[in-house]
């Protein structure tokens, strides 16, 4: 089953998505953010954006540090869930990152856990970077955390099975020259029939991001290869963590 043009709208809005990926390491996420904040040295009153924030996992960690944090996500269900955690310095909005948001507002924006590369056309991806760039103050920073395409290709597994609380997930993966694909067949006794979702993520390289950033007046400052902020190696690093800065005019 081929992915629909906007497969992420339906899939990320389901409880199954969150159940399947519920084993994400919270301790690692908190440590990653601590290392980033040490590296970024943001002012105490910094205004932060969490782009594609999901249910607010990273937003909550950032807000707990005392920053004013705004999380946006395309999924109405995610934002409805996240809003229970809102405080004076933590805010959530349902919003499509391809569309304009606030302008010249944030000191720093974060895009965690490959929450990019989902759109059908190159123009849509450029539009998302434009939205983020425009939302930053001149000199503001973007941290973009993406998979490392070359590492993912070399460590590829084509099948997996998971059973979580009585729900079975049958996963088949493949890739071509431009994208990674993951078909997820869900067997849930509570459902009338098996459900099928297919993820599709673009194979963006560091060079691709450099082009997107530069087109929207951003310059790559640092590149890391893992959540410990180790050096980036095109073949050995599991992640591509980019820190970019919006250029001042």
C-alpha positions in Angstrom: 0.0 0.0 0.0 1.6 3.3 -1.1 1.6 6.2 1.3 -1.0 8.9 0.7 0.3 12.4 -0.1 -0.3 13.5 3.4 -0.1 10.2 5.3 1.2 11.9 8.4 -2.1 13.8 9.0 -4.0 10.6 9.8 -1.2 8.4 11.2 0.2 11.0 13.7 -3.4 11.7 14.9 -3.9 8.1 16.1 -3.3 6.5 19.5 -1.5 3.7 17.7 1.3 6.0 16.5 2.0 7.0 20.1 1.7 3.4 21.3 4.1 2.1 18.7 6.8 4.7 19.5 6.2 4.7 23.3 9.6 3.2 24.0 11.5 6.4 23.1 14.1 7.1 25.8 12.9 9.9 28.0 16.3 10.1 29.9 18.2 10.3 26.6 15.8 13.1 25.4 16.4 15.1 28.6 20.1 14.6 28.4 20.2 15.7 24.7 18.3 18.9 25.6 20.7 19.6 28.5 23.7 19.2 26.1 22.1 21.4 23.5 21.3 24.2 26.0 24.9 24.1 27.3 26.1 24.4 23.7 23.6 27.2 22.7 23.9 29.4 25.8 20.5 30.9 25.4 19.5 33.9 27.5 17.2 33.1 30.5 14.3 34.9 28.9 14.7 33.2 25.5 11.5 32.5 23.5 11.6 29.0 22.1 9.6 27.2 19.5 9.1 23.4 19.3 8.2 22.7 15.7 6.1 19.5 15.2 6.0 19.1 19.0 3.7 16.1 19.0 2.2 15.7 22.5 4.7 18.2 24.0 7.4 15.8 25.3 10.3 18.1 24.5 8.4 21.3 25.0 7.7 20.3 28.6 11.4 19.7 29.3 12.4 23.1 27.8 9.7 24.9 29.7 10.8 23.3 33.0 14.2 25.0 32.4 12.3 28.3 32.7 12.1 29.3 29.0 9.0 30.5 27.4 8.1 27.7 25.0 5.6 27.5 22.1 4.8 24.1 20.6 3.1 23.7 17.2 1.9 20.5 15.6 -0.3 19.6 12.7 -2.3 17.0 14.7 -5.4 18.3 16.5 -5.4 15.3 18.8 -1.7 15.9 19.8 -2.4 19.5 20.6 -5.6 18.7 22.5 -3.5 16.3 24.6 -0.6 18.7 25.1 -2.8 21.6 26.2 -3.3 19.9 29.6 0.3 20.8 30.3 0.0 24.5 29.4 1.4 27.0 31.9 2.3 30.7 31.9 5.5 29.8 30.0 4.3 26.8 27.9 1.8 27.2 25.0 0.5 24.9 22.3 -1.1 25.6 18.9 -2.4 23.4 16.1 -0.6 24.7 13.1 0.9 23.4 9.8 4.7 24.2 9.6 4.4 24.9 5.9 2.2 28.0 6.6 3.4 31.3 8.1 3.5 31.5 11.8 4.8 34.3 14.0 7.5 36.6 12.5 10.8 37.7 14.0 9.7 36.3 17.4 11.7 33.3 18.6 15.3 33.2 19.8 15.6 29.5 19.0 13.5 26.8 17.3 13.8 23.1 17.7 12.7 20.3 15.3 13.3 16.9 17.0 13.3 13.3 16.1 13.0 13.5 12.3 9.8 15.5 12.4 10.6 16.7 8.8 10.9 15.2 5.4 7.3 14.1 5.2 5.9 16.3 2.5 5.2 15.4 -1.1 7.2 18.2 -2.9 10.5 20.0 -2.5 8.6 23.3 -2.4 6.7 22.2 0.7 9.9 21.4 2.5 11.3 24.7 1.5 8.1 26.4 2.8 8.6 24.7 6.2 12.1 26.0 6.5 10.9 29.5 5.4 8.2 29.4 8.1 10.9 28.5 10.7 13.4 31.1 9.4 10.8 33.9 9.4 9.7 33.0 12.9 13.2 33.6 14.2 14.6 36.9 15.3 17.7 37.9 13.2 20.6 35.9 14.7 18.1 33.3 16.0 19.0 29.6 16.0 17.4 26.4 14.6 18.2 23.0 15.9 17.1 20.3 13.4 17.5 16.6 14.4 17.2 14.2 11.4 18.2 10.7 10.6 21.5 10.2 8.9 20.6 8.8 5.5 23.8 6.9 4.8 23.9 5.3 8.3 20.2 4.3 7.9 20.9 2.7 4.6 23.8 0.7 5.9 21.9 -0.5 9.0 18.6 -1.2 7.3 16.3 -4.0 8.5 13.3 -4.8 6.3 10.9 -6.4 8.8 9.9 -6.1 12.5 7.1 -7.3 14.7 5.9 -5.7 17.9 3.1 -6.7 20.3 2.1 -3.9 22.8 -0.8 -4.4 25.2 -2.5 -6.9 22.9 -2.1 -4.9 19.7 0.2 -6.4 17.1 2.3 -4.3 14.7 3.7 -5.9 11.6 6.3 -3.6 10.0 7.8 -3.8 6.6 10.5 -1.3 5.4 12.0 -0.5 2.1 13.7 2.4 0.4 14.5 3.8 -3.0 16.8 6.6 -4.3 14.8 9.4 -2.6 12.8 8.0 0.3 12.5 5.5 3.2 9.2 3.8 3.5 7.6 1.9 6.4 4.3 0.0 6.1 2.7 -0.7 9.5 -0.1 -3.3 9.6 -2.0 -3.1 12.9 -4.0 -6.0 14.3 -6.2 -4.9 17.1 -9.1 -7.0 18.4 -11.0 -3.8 19.1 -10.9 -2.9 15.4 -13.2 -4.4 12.8 -10.3 -5.1 10.4 -6.5 -4.6 10.3 -5.4 -1.0 9.9 -2.6 0.0 7.5 -0.4 3.1 7.5 2.6 3.8 5.4 5.3 6.3 6.5 7.5 8.1 3.9 10.6 10.1 4.8 12.8 12.0 2.4 16.5 11.1 2.1 17.8 14.5 2.8 21.6 14.9 3.1 23.6 17.6 4.9 24.0 19.2 1.5 20.2 19.3 1.0 19.7 21.0 4.3 22.5 23.5 3.5 20.6 24.4 0.3 17.3 24.8 2.1 18.8 26.8 4.9 20.8 29.1 2.6 17.7 29.8 0.4 15.9 31.1 3.4 18.7 33.2 4.9 20.1 30.7 7.3 23.6 29.4 7.7 24.7 26.1 9.2 26.9 26.7 12.3 27.5 23.2 13.7 26.7 19.6 12.8 26.7 16.7 15.2 26.2 12.9 14.7 24.4 11.7 17.8 22.5 12.8 20.9 25.7 13.1 22.8 26.7 15.8 20.3 29.6 13.8 19.0 31.3 14.6 15.7 29.3 13.9 12.6 30.6 11.1 10.4 28.7 10.6 7.1 28.9 6.8 7.4 29.1 6.1 11.1 26.8 8.6 12.8 23.2 7.6 13.5 21.9 11.1 13.5 22.3 14.4 11.7 21.9 17.2 14.2 22.2 20.6 12.6 22.5 24.0 14.3 21.7 26.8 11.9 21.6 30.6 12.5 19.3 33.1 10.8 21.5 35.7 9.1 21.3 39.3 10.2 21.0 41.9 7.4 
